[in-house]
């Protein structure tokens, strides 16, 4: 039986990855902060079925606890480590991003150093991001597109990417990077625009008279489905060579497109319920963030399964189901 370690197991991607690996017969271990574990034990994590985590072995080790990390890695040997944990809000101002930069880079370095020291055979996945391209000079972006980050988060991901490549190239470890574009699901946190919209649409359909405040509704992104993307993470670590791969749909949709699918699924016209607000406005990239997944499709055989429309409708249905017991 293969044994995997997931950092960030209580997040959207950690949840789906744990579910996927358990389904493949893995023994799944997860790192979480003490508060995250208390939330799981007290069944306080919103929408997370505790049964999933009962099937995993959870460790209360925060990634800035270097001795705790070392203790875990010297005690248990892992075949694969998926490093998903990160502070991840792109809208944060660069000037406020000290914690994001410091924590995201240090945690990746701690983890790689500990694995290199005690378990150099363990395969390591680094969760890269389209934010590493920031303000790209070309579209679609590929593994060769120059990195040009424009947020604290993007900068921290570029540093993590280079750390990961260094452990691969200078220390011979099997380290793979997935450069993932936006990926969403009913488990997405509500500060991200997809879930913000599906949750508001559900509330409005159930009688709320609120207006949904959004930033630029013309902003476009390459939105995929998180469960499809965790399959890519696993495929990257089970490829015959450690490499970097863009994981994307290659299709751009606007924030207005999400609104249209979400509200019309509930029989509503989105323009009647949405207002724009400077509070949520971010400057748009001149060249859009849209990825070319040809390499992972060709070399690893990864394929998208769920369309944008299906994903948005699924998120709306899940939010309606969540809200029903509350009315
Ligand atoms: O949902 P978002 O906040 O996601 P963003 O910033 O693209 O970042 C997400 O995807 C990245 C790529 O995978 C990850 F690296 C990152 O960790 C995160 O998962 O915003 C999406 C788009 C942006 O263009 C934003 O300007 O929606 C636009 N938007 C328009 N109105 C809004 C809003 N975004 C938010 N959060 N809230 C709004 O009201």
Boltz pocket constraint, residues with backbone or C-beta under 6 A from the ligand:
constraints:
  - pocket:
      binder: B
      contacts: [[A, 88], [A, 89], [A, 90], [A, 91], [A, 129], [A, 130], [A, 131], [A, 153], [A, 180], [A, 181], [A, 182], [A, 183], [A, 191], [A, 192], [A, 193], [A, 194], [A, 196], [A, 213], [A, 214], [A, 215], [A, 216], [A, 217], [A, 219], [A, 220], [A, 221], [A, 255], [A, 280], [A, 281], [A, 282], [A, 283]]
      max_distance: 6.0
